[in-house]
Amino acid sequence: MHFRKLLNKLLRAFRITRQPVIRAYDGYGDEDDIVIYGHVLSLSPLERRKYRQNFLINTFAMIRLFMVRPRRNARVILEWNGETHETTTDKQGFFKFEWKPLRKPDPGWHTAKLSYVRARPAAFVVASTSCDVFIPHIYQYSFISDIDDTFLISHSGNLLKRLRVLFLKNARSRVPFEGVVRHYQLLARSGTRIAEHNPFFYVSSSEWNLYSYIREFCRQQELPRGVFLLSSMKRLTQLLQTGQGKHATKYVRIARIMKSYPGQKYVLLGDNTQKDPEIYAAITRDFPGKIYAVYIREISRRNSPATKAFMRRITSLGVHCCLFTDSADAIRHSQKIGLINPASVDVPPGEL
């Protein structure tokens, strides 16, 4: 008993809670299908409150994100737009809601409430949270972007450098590539005549552990608001494998987005440190006529020959391609193919 009290005090000091927590990640859908993902955890870090550029603080803050214990077979109830749905978590504490709404939802962001409910001895809510669900307007384009080394400098191709930047920096001190935020903001309003910007989906091999970290980075940098689709959560013993998820699942997540909105044209943005060129070539092949353009940031010279081969394959299918190292070149390409109105380039980058 004494050891347990001491452990609880230590965990509280490091802002780790042993209270059950439900996490829900912003979902997306339309009148035919809506999807929300999340986790139920019996051990998890509390949200970071202060951001200081201190090596020890940043290192431990990153370690904390992987100090999780999933709760399997947890009963989760979702309330949204007058509807109620129920599911249970798998052995990884992961849950998924997918349903056809009873009424056609209006475009925009809608709030859903989720609760972890214990059934015995009597039903009661153990933990609750909320998330938003994105229902897009009918747009000309939707954008699907990788994260690491596409807009966030991450050194994905070098594990030691990747871990170094993860541990030394935090979500507010990490930096994007020069010009990339401006490019994304311009793309966000491409072809739109209303206040809502084009849909953005951020699909990455980074784990769900980093969800709040990545969201805070994007908020801080004023990147377009979007839906994040990340990889399976990892435990502390797997920390050194961060960002090394199964890249094949990335294809599945992108394909699922495209099947959800079959009437859209898509623009894919990635880099050549890992499998983006190969995955995007496969997507372009399997969804003919749906991809308008592909952007690949060239980070790895070693991968350059293979990258160019995949780009030629994509171009042969009638898709606009841009292999670039400087975001200014990507912006000029977007102007050339009509994704960005040349007159809009003077728009202040922080206006969105």
C-alpha positions in Angstrom: 0.0 0.0 0.0 2.8 2.4 0.9 4.5 1.7 -2.4 1.3 2.4 -4.3 0.9 5.8 -2.6 4.5 6.7 -3.4 4.0 5.6 -7.0 0.9 7.8 -7.3 2.7 10.8 -5.9 5.6 10.3 -8.3 3.2 10.0 -11.3 1.3 13.1 -10.2 4.6 15.0 -9.9 5.4 14.1 -13.6 1.8 14.8 -14.7 0.9 11.1 -15.4 -2.5 10.0 -14.4 -3.7 6.5 -13.5 -7.3 7.6 -13.9 -9.1 6.2 -16.9 -9.0 8.7 -19.9 -10.8 8.6 -23.2 -9.2 10.3 -26.1 -11.1 11.1 -29.3 -9.6 12.4 -32.5 -11.4 14.8 -34.9 -13.4 12.7 -37.4 -14.8 13.3 -40.8 -17.6 12.2 -43.1 -20.6 13.1 -45.2 -24.2 12.3 -45.4 -23.4 8.6 -46.1 -20.6 7.8 -43.7 -19.0 9.3 -40.7 -15.8 8.1 -38.9 -14.3 8.9 -35.5 -11.3 7.2 -33.9 -10.0 7.2 -30.3 -8.4 5.4 -27.4 -9.3 4.5 -23.8 -6.3 4.5 -21.5 -5.8 3.5 -17.9 -2.4 5.3 -17.7 -1.7 8.4 -19.8 0.1 11.8 -19.7 -1.9 15.0 -18.8 -1.8 17.8 -21.4 1.3 19.9 -21.5 0.7 23.3 -19.9 4.0 25.1 -20.3 6.5 25.1 -23.2 10.0 26.0 -22.2 13.1 25.4 -24.3 14.9 23.2 -21.8 16.5 19.9 -22.9 15.5 17.9 -19.8 11.9 19.2 -19.8 11.4 18.6 -23.5 13.0 15.1 -23.3 10.7 14.1 -20.5 7.7 15.7 -22.1 8.3 13.5 -25.2 8.9 10.3 -23.1 5.6 11.1 -21.3 3.6 10.8 -24.5 4.6 7.1 -24.7 3.7 6.3 -21.1 0.4 4.9 -21.9 -1.5 1.7 -20.9 -4.5 0.8 -23.2 -7.8 -0.4 -21.7 -9.2 -3.3 -23.7 -12.9 -4.1 -24.0 -13.9 -0.6 -22.7 -17.5 0.4 -23.5 -17.6 3.7 -25.4 -20.8 5.7 -26.1 -20.9 8.4 -28.7 -23.6 11.2 -28.9 -23.8 13.3 -32.0 -26.5 15.3 -33.6 -29.3 13.6 -31.6 -27.9 10.1 -32.3 -26.3 7.6 -29.9 -23.9 4.9 -30.9 -21.9 2.3 -28.9 -18.7 0.3 -29.4 -15.9 -1.3 -27.4 -12.1 -1.0 -27.6 -9.7 -3.6 -28.9 -6.7 -4.9 -27.1 -4.8 -1.7 -28.0 -7.5 0.4 -26.3 -8.4 1.6 -29.8 -12.0 2.3 -30.9 -13.7 3.3 -34.1 -17.1 4.6 -34.8 -18.4 4.4 -38.3 -22.1 5.1 -39.1 -24.5 6.6 -41.6 -26.2 9.6 -40.1 -29.9 9.6 -39.8 -30.1 13.2 -41.1 -28.0 14.9 -43.7 -25.4 17.0 -41.7 -24.7 20.6 -42.6 -21.2 21.3 -43.9 -18.6 22.5 -41.4 -17.4 21.3 -38.0 -19.7 19.6 -35.6 -19.0 18.5 -32.0 -19.5 14.9 -30.8 -19.4 13.8 -27.1 -17.8 10.4 -26.2 -18.0 8.6 -22.9 -16.2 5.6 -21.4 -18.9 3.8 -19.5 -18.5 1.0 -17.0 -21.4 -1.4 -16.9 -20.9 -3.1 -13.5 -22.0 -3.1 -10.8 -24.1 -0.3 -12.1 -23.7 1.8 -15.3 -21.8 5.1 -14.8 -19.6 7.4 -16.9 -16.0 6.9 -16.0 -14.5 9.5 -18.3 -15.8 11.7 -21.1 -14.4 13.9 -23.8 -15.4 15.6 -27.1 -14.1 15.9 -30.6 -15.1 17.6 -33.8 -16.4 16.0 -37.0 -15.6 17.7 -40.3 -18.3 17.7 -43.0 -16.9 19.4 -46.1 -18.6 21.7 -48.5 -18.5 20.7 -52.2 -15.1 21.9 -53.1 -13.0 21.6 -56.3 -10.0 20.1 -54.4 -9.1 18.2 -51.3 -5.6 18.1 -50.0 -3.9 15.0 -48.4 -0.5 15.8 -46.9 2.2 13.8 -45.1 3.6 15.5 -42.0 7.2 14.6 -41.2 9.7 16.2 -43.7 6.8 17.4 -45.8 6.1 20.5 -43.8 7.7 19.6 -40.4 11.5 19.3 -40.4 11.9 15.8 -38.8 14.9 14.0 -40.3 12.7 10.9 -40.9 15.4 9.1 -42.8 17.9 9.3 -39.9 16.8 7.8 -36.6 19.4 9.5 -34.5 18.6 12.9 -35.9 14.9 12.3 -35.7 15.1 11.4 -32.0 17.4 14.3 -31.4 14.9 16.9 -32.7 12.1 15.1 -30.9 13.9 15.3 -27.6 15.5 18.7 -27.9 12.6 20.6 -29.3 8.9 20.9 -28.4 5.7 21.5 -30.4 6.3 25.3 -30.3 10.0 25.3 -31.0 10.0 22.9 -33.9 10.1 24.7 -37.3 8.5 24.0 -40.7 10.3 24.3 -44.0 10.6 27.9 -45.2 7.6 28.9 -47.3 5.6 25.7 -46.7 3.0 27.4 -44.5 2.3 30.0 -47.1 1.9 27.4 -49.7 -0.6 25.4 -47.7 -2.6 28.6 -46.8 -2.8 29.5 -50.5 -3.9 26.0 -51.4 -6.5 26.1 -48.6 -8.4 28.9 -50.3 -7.9 27.6 -53.9 -11.1 27.9 -55.9 -13.2 28.7 -52.8 -15.7 31.5 -52.7 -16.8 31.0 -49.1 -15.2 31.5 -45.7 -14.5 27.7 -45.2 -11.2 26.6 -46.8 -10.6 23.4 -48.8 -10.5 20.2 -46.8 -7.0 19.1 -45.5 -6.2 15.7 -44.3 -2.8 15.1 -42.6 -1.8 11.4 -43.0 1.3 10.2 -41.3 3.3 7.2 -40.0 3.7 9.1 -36.7 1.8 7.5 -33.9 -1.4 8.6 -32.2 0.8 9.3 -29.1 1.9 12.5 -31.0 -1.6 13.7 -31.9 -1.7 16.6 -29.4 1.9 17.5 -30.2 1.3 17.7 -33.9 -1.9 19.6 -33.5 -0.2 22.2 -31.3 2.6 22.6 -33.9 0.0 23.1 -36.7 -2.0 25.6 -34.6 1.1 27.5 -33.6 2.3 27.7 -37.3 -1.2 28.6 -38.6 -1.4 25.7 -41.0 -4.9 25.0 -42.3 -7.1 23.2 -39.9 -7.7 19.6 -40.9 -8.2 16.0 -39.9 -5.3 13.9 -38.6 -4.9 10.3 -39.4 -2.0 8.7 -37.6 -0.5 5.3 -36.9 -1.0 2.8 -34.1 -0.2 4.0 -30.6 3.1 2.8 -29.2 4.2 2.0 -25.6 7.3 3.3 -23.9 9.3 0.3 -24.8 8.7 1.1 -28.5 9.8 4.8 -28.2 12.9 4.4 -30.4 10.6 3.0 -33.1 8.6 6.2 -33.3 7.7 7.2 -36.9 8.6 3.8 -38.2 5.1 2.6 -38.7 3.8 0.3 -41.4 3.7 2.5 -44.4 1.3 0.2 -46.2 -1.4 1.4 -43.8 -0.9 4.9 -45.2 -2.2 3.8 -48.5 -5.3 2.3 -46.8 -6.0 5.6 -44.9 -5.6 7.7 -48.1 -7.8 5.3 -50.1 -10.5 5.5 -47.4 -10.6 9.3 -47.6 -11.0 9.2 -51.3 -13.7 6.6 -51.2 -15.5 8.8 -48.6 -15.5 11.8 -51.1 -15.6 10.2 -54.6 -16.7 13.5 -56.2 -13.5 15.4 -55.2 -10.3 16.0 -57.0 -7.2 15.4 -54.8 -3.8 16.9 -54.4 -1.2 14.7 -52.6 1.8 16.3 -50.8 4.7 14.3 -49.4 8.5 13.8 -49.4 11.0 11.2 -50.5 12.5 10.1 -47.2 10.3 7.1 -47.0 7.5 5.7 -49.1 5.4 8.6 -50.2 6.4 8.6 -54.0 5.6 4.8 -54.1 2.3 5.1 -52.2 1.2 8.1 -54.3 2.0 6.3 -57.5 -0.1 3.4 -56.4 -3.0 5.7 -55.4 -2.8 7.5 -58.7 -3.0 4.2 -60.5 -5.8 2.8 -58.5 -8.0 6.0 -58.5 -7.7 7.1 -62.2 -8.8 10.6 -62.9 -9.1 11.5 -59.2 -5.6 12.9 -58.5 -5.0 16.4 -59.9 -1.4 16.9 -58.7 1.3 15.3 -56.6 4.0 17.3 -54.8 7.1 15.6 -53.4 9.7 17.5 -51.4 13.1 16.1 -52.2 15.0 15.4 -48.9 16.9 12.3 -49.7 19.4 12.4 -52.5 19.9 8.6 -52.1 16.3 8.1 -52.9 16.3 10.6 -55.8 16.5 8.0 -58.7 13.6 5.9 -57.4 11.6 9.1 -56.7 12.0 10.4 -60.2 11.0 7.0 -61.6 7.8 7.1 -59.5 7.1 10.7 -60.6 7.5 9.7 -64.3 5.0 6.9 -63.7 2.5 9.4 -62.1 3.0 11.9 -64.9 2.3 9.3 -67.5 -1.2 9.0 -66.0 -1.9 12.6 -66.8 -1.3 14.0 -63.3 0.6 17.2 -62.6 3.9 16.5 -60.7 6.3 18.7 -58.9 9.5 17.4 -57.3 11.0 20.3 -55.4 13.4 21.3 -52.6 12.2 24.9 -52.1 8.6 25.7 -51.3 8.8 28.7 -53.5 9.1 26.4 -56.5 6.1 24.4 -55.3 4.1 27.7 -55.1 5.1 28.7 -58.6 4.1 25.2 -59.9 0.7 25.6 -58.1 0.2 28.9 -59.9 1.2 27.4 -63.3 -1.4 24.6 -63.1 -4.2 26.8 -61.7 -4.2 25.6 -58.1 -3.3 29.1 -56.9 -4.5 32.3 -58.4 -1.4 34.4 -59.2 -3.2 37.5 -57.7 -3.6 35.7 -54.4 0.1 35.2 -53.8 0.3 38.6 -52.2 -2.2 37.6 -49.5 -0.5 37.8 -46.1 0.4 34.3 -45.1 -1.2 34.5 -41.6 -4.6 35.7 -42.9 -6.3 32.3 -42.9 
